[in-house]
Amino acid sequence: MFDLLTYDNEGRPKLTVTVENKQPTLAIFFPQNAIPPSTDYATRDIRNLTPVLDFDSSTSESVYFVGLMPQQYQNNGLKAYLYFTCDATSGDVDWDLSFDKYTSDLDLDSAPVFAHTESSNDNTVSATSGQIITAEFKSISFSESDDIGAGDLFILKVSRDIADTASGDANFIALELRGQ
């Protein structure tokens, strides 16, 4: 924040305050935007009027989202917050995120190449089924092959790691990407 005291045309003091959002929300993804792979995808569902994606506890399932990194992104890494609920009332749910950048020489008919995976593990489920839990991905940095910058198109893969301990579906509600 920066305060600046100046004067207007009539000599009256004028205070200018600049507020910077140090961790701006860059993108939000909802179940309605999900693109299923050809097999082993999370299924669309509704939980009390809220659209969700059901990720099984016994099959490794995933979905894709296409995004455009906004111009305000300053290439200093990301944080992600995945909001979900679970049918189970004990155990934990593990989530994985993978990114691939759409480059100018990309052939859309080829499968995406995900350079690395970021994980958020041991997200304890609520003792009350249906209560929203937030899984945090504290620091996402890109490798050279998927160096996503401001103005770049990208594809994001969300997966449940079935090595977790919660039985029953994990219900994806939303994913938020924030700058660091």
N, C-alpha and C positions, 0 to 999 in steps of 0.2 A: 504494500500500500504506500502511496506517495501523496502527501498533502502539499498543495501549492497555494500560497496567498498572493493574489494579484488584485488589481483594481480595475473597475469598469470605467466607461467613458465619463462618468460623473464623479469619479473619485471614491466611490464606495468600495470597501473591501469585498473581495470575492474569493471564496475558498473552493478550490478544486480538489476533489478526492478521486483517486484512481484505485479501483479494487480489482485485483487479479485473482482469478480462480486457478490455483496452483495445480489442482487435480481435476481438470474438466472432464465431464462425461463426453466421450467421443462417439460411442455407438451403443445402442440397446437392441437386443435381439429377443423376439418373442416366439412362442411355438408356431404362430401362424406364418412366420417367415422361414421356417425350417424346410430344408430340402432333404428328402430321405435318400440314402444310397439304395442300390438295387436289392440288397439283402441286409438282414440284421440291422434294421432301423428301429428307432424309438417310435412308438405308435401314438397317434394323436388321441387325446381324450379330453374330457371336461370334468373338472372337479368343482362342484357347486358353483357353476357359472364361470369358472376360471379355466381358460384353455391351458392344457399342460401336455407335455410329452412324457409318456411312460417308458422308462428305461428298466428293463428286466434285471433281476438279480442273478439269473442263471445263464443269460446269453449276452455276450459283449455287443452292445448296440451303440449306434452313433447317428448323428444328423449333421448336416452342413448348413452354414449360413454364408451368404455373400455380403460383403460390406465394402464401404468406401471410406478410407481414413480421411477425416476432415482436415481442412487446411490449418486449423489451430493446433494440430498435433505437432509437437516440437522434437520428435525423434528421441525422446529420453526414456523410452520404455513404457510399459503398461502395467496396470493392475486390473484384475477382473473380479467381478462379483457375480456368482451364479446363485440364483434364488430357486429353491426347490422345497418340496415336502416329500414325505415318504409314507408308504402304507405301513411300514414296520414301526414299532414303538421302542426298539432297542437296536444297538449296533451302530455302525458308521457307514457313510457312503463316500466313495472316492470318485473324483471326476478328473478327466483329462481334456486339455485343449491343445489343438494343433493348428498352425497357420500356414498358408501358402499364398504367395504374392502372385497376382496376375501381371505378367510382364508383356511387353509389346510383341514378343515373339511366341507367346503362349498359343498352343493349339487347344481349343476348348474341347476337342474330341479326345484328348489324352487325359489320363487320370491325374489328379493333383499329386504333387510331391511334397509331403509334409516333412520338413527338415528335422524338427524335434518336437517333443511333447512336453507341455507344462502340466503339473499335477497339483491337485488340492486334495490331500488325503486326510482321513480320520475326522470327517465332518459328522459329529455325533447327532443322531436323529433325536427328535423330541419324543418324550414319553406320551405325547398326545398326537395321534395320527392327524395329519392335515396342518400342523403348525409349520410356518415357513422358517426355513433354515438358510443361512447365507454361507456359501463356500467361498473362501477368498484365495485368489491367486496373487500372491504378494508382489512378485516381480517377474514380468514377462519381458524378456529381451529377445531380439531377433538375430538370427545368424546371417551370414552374408547371402545365403541362397534365398532367404525369405525376408530380407531387410525392408520391411514395410514402412513407408514414409508418408508424409502428408500428400493427399491426392491420389494415393495408390488404391486400386481395387485389390481385394483379398478374399480368400475363402477360409472359413473357420470350421474346424471339425470339433464337435462336442461328443465325448464318449463317457460312459460309466465304466469304471474299472471294477469288474466283477470279483476282484480279490477282496472287496470290502466285506463287512460282516452283517449288513442289514438285509433281512429277507424281504421279499416283496418289491413292488415297483418303487423307484425313485421318480418323482414327478417334477420335471423341469418346468419352471415358471418363466424365468427371464435370465438374461445375461447382460451385464453392463461392463463396458470397457472404459477405463479412465486413464488419463495421462498421469505420469508420475512427476 
